[in-house]
């Protein structure tokens, strides 16, 4: 008899977020081989600055050849047994880079750093360290769909949404935090902490100082943890500037307090450096027990010593990292403006944003009905008729139908321009009465908070959603 995990459906793989990827993989766009295929706009991947990394490698061939600066082979040293604490040279270079990304406002101690095989592993490891099966973490909506897998699937932890609204740009409020906590209590769930992404995935906005202060005050009053996932911290391309939770603790003189021990940071090189395939994740915590436990658990997902060596060389070149971060931000801003401008020509707006590899796009006026069924109907048209894989807001647990996450940094300018042409043609062909009906329903909405999403939105398969949509 197999483990329950083999037949467990809580992985989240049947979410429309992942189903869109499946449809793309069946019919991927290629400029020459498949020009009418689906363009992948559901993948938050940074491909805009590979040339900078490749240029560095051409000028510095020794690390790739497993040789030191004296041109002596270090292959044997890297190939033999690796301590799961990680290479000291890499950890030292990494904490300096993390400080540089944050403008030097804070510094990090390499002894408080745990290396993991990507941010996915880092978040799951923290859940194992902080929560028992059945305990809950509060997450602001909308949130990254993969958290349903990363935080819950193997750990047994639960997620309780902090419902945020478009009325204030989906900002976190004190009342939303309190409501989520009460909801957890009503479900007999013990709340162990709050997890936020800063900058936000999928919103593309960085948390304000007011929100960060709210979070610190909230976890302090409730005696719970705060996990700040800051994997997009180096992608902030316009004002306001990024504020790390570490900076808040420092400015409030909380660095050496029990509160600080309950604040943990997740970081990665997947987004800022565009290296998701290298599987570099980080847990940073000042709680020695968390660091010790997470380090032991990291033995199940180590970062190869070869990867650590190469990246320690890259990150130690501060002239390169300074140039890279600046140029990458410039390119992200330029590409962001291209997407926003292209959508605007089709009468589609976006939530104002300053970071990330995506935009939170408002298509509420294109819905046939102001429902999640209407959102799924529109999403399927965009995937199959327009040929774009984007992520519907319901897959991100958004409380309001009609929002979509659209990525812009994983393709060429030419491909993005084609995507915008497809959108424009699609909108122009839509029945005018359908647009007016959707817009009128949007305007007539009252300001009450939308109820939690129905369970079927997240749990039904793609084909089941289609059946339900036809029946309702």
C-alpha positions, -999 to 999 in steps of 0.1 A, spaced: 0 0 0 13 34 -10 17 65 12 -13 89 14 9 115 -3 7 96 -35 -30 102 -38 -31 135 -19 -48 163 -39 -35 192 -18 -5 198 -40 -23 224 -60 -12 211 -94 -48 212 -107 -49 250 -102 -55 271 -133 -21 286 -126 -4 252 -134 -30 241 -160 -21 272 -181 15 259 -181 3 225 -193 -16 241 -222 14 262 -231 37 231 -232 13 214 -256 15 243 -280 45 266 -273 50 297 -293 81 297 -316 87 326 -340 97 302 -367 84 267 -359 51 276 -343 42 313 -348 5 308 -338 14 289 -306 7 300 -270 30 327 -256 42 320 -221 32 350 -199 26 329 -167 62 323 -158 79 349 -135 114 345 -150 140 372 -155 157 367 -189 165 404 -195 201 405 -182 216 371 -192 241 389 -215 257 406 -184 263 373 -167 276 357 -199 299 386 -204 313 382 -169 319 345 -176 338 352 -208 361 376 -189 365 352 -160 368 316 -173 385 302 -142 354 294 -121 337 274 -149 369 255 -155 372 247 -117 405 266 -114 415 293 -89 431 326 -96 465 309 -98 451 287 -126 454 256 -103 427 229 -105 402 229 -76 380 202 -92 389 176 -65 381 200 -37 347 208 -51 339 172 -61 345 156 -27 323 156 4 304 188 11 294 201 45 257 210 44 265 243 62 277 256 28 310 270 16 321 299 38 333 319 7 298 317 -8 279 326 23 302 356 29 297 368 -6 259 362 -5 253 382 27 272 411 12 251 409 -19 219 408 1 230 440 19 239 456 -15 204 448 -29 189 466 1 211 497 -5 234 489 24 207 499 49 212 466 68 239 440 71 236 402 75 256 377 96 266 346 75 262 325 107 225 332 106 222 320 70 209 286 59 213 275 22 185 256 6 177 243 -29 157 274 -39 131 295 -22 105 267 -25 126 246 -2 133 276 21 97 283 27 88 247 33 117 243 57 105 273 77 71 258 79 85 226 93 105 247 119 77 271 129 44 252 126 30 218 136 5 200 113 -28 218 116 -13 251 127 -20 281 105 -1 309 88 -19 341 76 -12 352 40 -24 385 24 -44 379 -8 -37 377 -36 -7 355 -31 16 332 -51 -3 301 -61 27 279 -54 23 286 -16 -5 261 -15 21 235 -24 52 249 -7 37 257 27 10 230 31 15 198 11 41 180 31 41 201 63 4 198 71 2 235 79 -29 255 69 -32 289 52 -58 314 63 -62 344 39 -59 380 49 -84 395 24 -71 426 7 -91 448 -16 -86 467 -48 -103 497 -30 -69 505 -14 -46 489 -40 -47 455 -21 -27 470 8 -26 452 42 -47 468 69 -50 463 106 -87 453 103 -78 427 76 -52 412 99 -75 410 128 -103 395 107 -80 368 94 -69 359 129 -105 357 141 -113 335 111 -85 311 121 -98 310 157 -133 302 144 -118 273 125 -100 261 157 -66 268 141 -36 279 161 -20 308 143 18 305 143 26 335 121 21 357 90 39 352 57 42 381 32 60 385 -1 78 418 -3 78 429 -31 45 412 -37 40 383 -61 16 388 -79 9 425 -73 44 438 -82 43 463 -53 66 467 -24 52 469 11 50 504 26 66 514 59 31 517 73 23 481 64 56 468 77 51 486 110 16 471 112 30 436 107 57 440 134 31 454 158 7 425 150 32 397 155 44 414 187 9 416 202 0 381 192 34 365 200 37 349 166 62 347 137 66 368 106 82 353 74 92 379 49 98 364 14 120 390 -2 131 371 -34 120 401 -56 139 427 -35 164 434 -63 137 439 -89 124 472 -75 128 495 -105 110 527 -95 98 546 -64 89 539 -37 122 522 -28 123 487 -12 122 485 26 133 452 41 118 440 73 153 440 87 155 477 82 123 482 101 136 461 130 169 481 130 152 515 130 129 505 158 158 492 179 144 457 179 174 438 164 184 421 196 150 414 210 127 384 212 106 400 184 135 399 160 139 362 167 104 357 154 111 375 121 126 353 93 136 362 58 135 341 27 158 351 -2 169 336 -35 190 343 -66 163 331 -89 146 364 -96 173 391 -90 200 373 -109 177 353 -131 191 319 -120 162 297 -110 179 266 -124 208 271 -100 185 264 -71 199 290 -46 176 296 -17 182 313 17 167 313 51 179 341 74 170 340 111 185 353 143 169 325 162 197 299 168 172 271 172 156 278 138 190 281 121 202 249 137 171 229 127 169 244 92 206 236 86 200 200 96 170 198 73 190 214 44 209 181 41 179 169 21 183 196 -5 218 208 -8 232 234 -32 261 218 -51 296 230 -42 303 237 -78 274 261 -80 284 278 -47 320 283 -60 309 299 -92 285 322 -76 309 332 -48 332 344 -76 305 364 -93 290 379 -62 325 389 -48 330 411 -79 314 442 -64 320 463 -95 300 437 -115 271 433 -90 267 471 -88 265 474 -125 243 444 -129 217 455 -103 215 490 -118 212 479 -154 188 451 -146 164 475 -128 166 499 -158 157 470 -182 128 459 -160 114 494 -158 116 497 -196 99 463 -202 73 471 -176 64 503 -193 62 484 -226 36 460 -212 16 487 -194 16 509 -225 6 480 -248 -23 470 -226 -34 506 -223 -38 508 -261 -64 480 -257 -82 499 -229 -68 476 -202 -53 490 -170 -29 477 -144 -24 482 -107 4 508 -103 35 488 -95 72 494 -89 88 459 -88 87 423 -99 86 405 -132 48 409 -138 18 433 -136 -15 428 -119 -38 435 -148 -74 447 -144 -97 430 -169 -129 433 -149 -146 453 -176 -141 424 -200 -160 398 -179 -193 386 -192 -204 385 -155 -188 398 -124 -182 362 -111 -154 337 -109 -172 317 -136 -169 348 -158 -132 351 -150 -126 314 -159 -146 320 -192 -124 349 -201 -92 331 -191 -100 302 -214 -106 326 -243 -72 343 -236 -54 309 -235 -71 293 -265 -82 321 -287 -56 348 -280 -28 323 -274 -15 338 -242 -9 319 -209 -16 343 -181 -26 336 -145 -62 343 -134 -67 360 -101 -87 332 -86 -55 310 -88 -39 336 -66 -69 335 -42 -79 370 -51 -112 380 -36 -124 399 -67 -129 383 -101 -113 399 -132 -77 404 -121 -48 385 -139 -11 383 -134 8 389 -166 46 383 -168 68 404 -190 105 396 -184 107 360 -198 105 369 -235 120 392 -262 106 426 -270 94 412 -303 74 385 -285 59 409 -260 49 432 -289 32 403 -306 14 394 -274 1 430 -272 -11 429 -308 -30 397 -300 -47 413 -270 -57 444 -290 -72 423 -318 -91 402 -292 -106 432 -274 -116 449 -306 -135 418 -317 -153 414 -284 -191 423 -285 -195 459 -273 -226 450 -253 -205 424 -234 -179 450 -225 -206 475 -214 -224 449 -194 -193 439 -175 -183 475 -169 -218 485 -156 -218 456 -132 -184 467 -120 -195 502 -114 -226 491 -95 -207 470 -71 -209 481 -35 -178 484 -13 -185 455 10 -157 429 12 -161 400 -12 -168 367 4 -141 340 3 -138 321 -29 -158 290 -34 -138 258 -28 -145 246 -63 -124 274 -79 -92 259 -65 -100 222 -63 -117 213 -96 -97 201 -126 -96 222 -157 -123 200 -174 -145 200 -143 -144 238 -143 -156 238 -179 -185 215 -170 -195 236 -140 -193 269 -159 -217 255 -185 -241 243 -159 -243 275 -139 
